[in-house]
Amino acid sequence: MPQFSYILDAPGSFGAMTEFERALRRLEELGYTGIEFSLSSPPGFDMDELQRALAATSLKLVSFLTGWSYFNEGLCLCARDPAVRERAVARLRGHVETAERFGAILVIGQMQGFLQDEPDPEVANGRIADCLRQVGHHAEAHGVTLVLEPVNHLQVGFNHTVAQVLQMIQAVESLALRPMVDTLHMNIEERSLADPIRRVGTDLAHVHLCETNGSLFGTGHLDVVEVFRALQEIGYDRFISVKIYRGATWEEGAASTMAYLRTLGVVDR
């Protein structure tokens, strides 16, 4: 059976680590067994304090998101400037070491960049593959899994579908690099919610579960049952990270999601 994690804002946004720890305890009460959040640089929180907060609960730090480095610093894997690409690789290599410390995976998506960074997709993908190869070698040495997220065309310039991501992974040839899916992006880019999951099969390393409008589940048109049926078919037993980024506080979203999933019978009552 899959386990559920919740995507929170980074610990620093909660003010004191005690407030973040309160959030962890609340998620634990609701039935979550993991968390996920975005890494910035500097991270804005003390790593030792985070480890102590996690140790006070049974929650696992499942995954780190990496898009902050693109939107705040312009670090981009397809950038025309080799120096920018070098800094992007260095940033991800540093994130790999942080992920190793917490036993987490590293999600790469928006750091690929946009067409404004490189309008030629073939050139861009060549640069992205080269950068991912370098990060992948570092991840292999540290025992960290990287996942490449198929992100919709409004939020990244390249590799929007599962098929494109699988092609990139094949080009990179790193044992550390695996595919993931996100239901929000699949709703935009794929013809089916289930077929891409079946196509990835047992290589699927991570899942983001998000309603089609980014808000509370049931307010959009995501066929959650179809998604879970496909995950069951491939025997997926890793984490599913719940993502709600509009229309609710994190606590409202976390509670509402578990209640909704129980009404559908995809989690135990």
Secondary structure, 3 states (H helix, E strand, C coil): CCEEEEECCCHHHHCCHHHHHHHHHHHHHHCCCEEEEECCCCCCCCHHHHHHHHHCCCCEEEEEECCHHHHHHCCCCCCCCHHHHHHHHHHHHHHHHHHHHHCCEEEECHHHCCCCCCCCHHHHHHHHHHHHHHHHHHHHHHCCCEEECCCCCCCCCCCCCHHHHHHHHHHHCCCCEEEEEEHHHHHHHCCCCHHHHHHHHHHCCEEEECCCCCCCCCCCCCCHHHHHHHHHHCCCCCEEEECCCCCCCHHHHHHHHHHHHHHHCCCCC
